[in-house]
Amino acid sequence: MLETQKKGRYGEFGGQYIPETLMTQLEIIDREYHRLKNDSSFRAELNDLLVNYANRPSLLYYAKNMTEDLGGAQIYLKREDLNHTGAHKINNVIGQALVAKHLGKTRLIAETGAGQHGVATATIAALFGMECEIFMGKEDTERQKLNVYRMELLGAKVHPVTTGSMVLKDAVNATMQEWASRIDDTFYILGSAVGPAPFPEMVHDFQSVISKEAKQQLQEKKHTLPDMVVACVGGGSNAIGSFADFIDDPSVQLVGVEAAGKGVDSNRTAATIERGSVGIFHGMKSLFLQDQNGQIDKVYSISAGLDYPGVGPEHAALAEEGRAQYVGITDDEAVAAFEYIAREEGIVAAIESCHAVAYVQKIAPTMRQDQIIICTLSGRGDKDVASIAKYKGVEIDD
Ligand SMILES: *Cc1c(COP(=O)(O)O)cnc(C)c1O
């Protein structure tokens, strides 16, 4: 293998599968990012924004009621839902926007599915006084009108994407194309641990604040490592951030929870690692849900944030090596967890995060009371209340 082909590899996964026009730009970003990564003033600037804008560190909360109710392992929740804008996405967006600023870029573009990443990007663009354009599948703009308006309120322009099935994967393609056509002043802020190198690495690094904090917080409270870390997996950014600082601690079991939708074996699922196969898409080699002709399959999950047909290359490698385990949770199980954590702990968590909570409900009772689970709550659930009510057959006027 040529040296350049080894760049950004996780085992056989990762790499850079992109048009020639973007290659030079990615090399510039790669070089600049590796310089900045070790630059103390960049790190101080990043940390200042995380603390004073995003409200970090997030709490590591002991879920006493859940622990007692489930009667097994002690459960700690890493509260990314308490960050500014209500999810972990802000950690990554702040980091990439700072890289963009250092590269002299004045315009940020991004894809969004449900609108969470678009909102986070529009937020930072407003803060930094940068231009912002968001690409969103036309289907999604119709389903998520409130987030479209929120992005516009923050000063962003939202482009409905009308190619393909007009959903997230098409929005990624459209953003890549836009980037290739206007590189000089523009930076593409990718929303998950996916895409060509060095994006998965940048996202890993910027989200690793989750596990660095959690490790230290648990050390202070219990003077020990957790036995298990659980996080939901869409593209895999909150999960890789939750795993990062524990990957080299072999005693810590890492569990990524995928959205099984109507069931891992049904044809309405987003369980990419369990059901997918090796392919090349969105600039990376990884696992994707594909049909027999290698076309990307339609994905389905009740949670818009987990509705991605692929997964980040580092997760594909962690799964292959057996360092992390990946399990599926269905819509019904996630909705039950949404209600459970609200009633037990008084926390309305994002339906994405509730996939992780549902797995904790299953696994905690099988563990000893001296064992510890850290479960990441990737976001807050306000955005989901109306659709869960509908799922339960409750009519809400809006
Ligand atoms: C976007 C999102 C996810 C899924 O994305 P990952 O990159 O897999 O973390 C999960 N939870 C919330 C709240 C999200 O907004």
The ligand as an SDF file (V2000), in Angstrom:
LIG
                    3D

 15 15  0  0  0  0  0  0  0  0999 V2000
  -26.8250   13.6110   15.9210 C   0  0  0  0  0  0  0  0  0  0  0  0
  -27.1660   12.9590   17.1900 C   0  0  0  0  0  0  0  0  0  0  0  0
  -26.7940   11.6240   17.4720 C   0  0  0  0  0  0  0  0  0  0  0  0
  -26.1440   10.7180   16.4640 C   0  0  0  0  0  0  0  0  0  0  0  0
  -24.9190   11.1330   15.9890 O   0  0  0  0  0  0  0  0  0  0  0  0
  -23.5350   10.4680   16.4020 P   0  0  0  0  0  0  0  0  0  0  0  0
  -22.5670   11.0850   15.4750 O   0  0  0  0  0  0  0  0  0  0  0  0
  -23.6600    8.9940   16.2190 O   0  0  0  0  0  0  0  0  0  0  0  0
  -23.2760   10.8220   17.8200 O   0  0  0  0  0  0  0  0  0  0  0  0
  -27.0930   11.0890   18.7200 C   0  0  0  0  0  0  0  0  0  0  0  0
  -27.7170   11.8300   19.6480 N   0  0  0  0  0  0  0  0  0  0  0  0
  -28.0940   13.1070   19.4280 C   0  0  0  0  0  0  0  0  0  0  0  0
  -28.7930   13.8400   20.5100 C   0  0  0  0  0  0  0  0  0  0  0  0
  -27.8260   13.7150   18.1980 C   0  0  0  0  0  0  0  0  0  0  0  0
  -28.1950   14.9780   17.9960 O   0  0  0  0  0  0  0  0  0  0  0  0
  1  2  1  0
  2  3  1  0
  2 14  2  0
  3  4  1  0
  3 10  2  0
  4  5  1  0
  5  6  1  0
  6  7  2  0
  6  8  1  0
  6  9  1  0
 10 11  1  0
 11 12  2  0
 12 13  1  0
 12 14  1  0
 14 15  1  0
M  END
$$$$
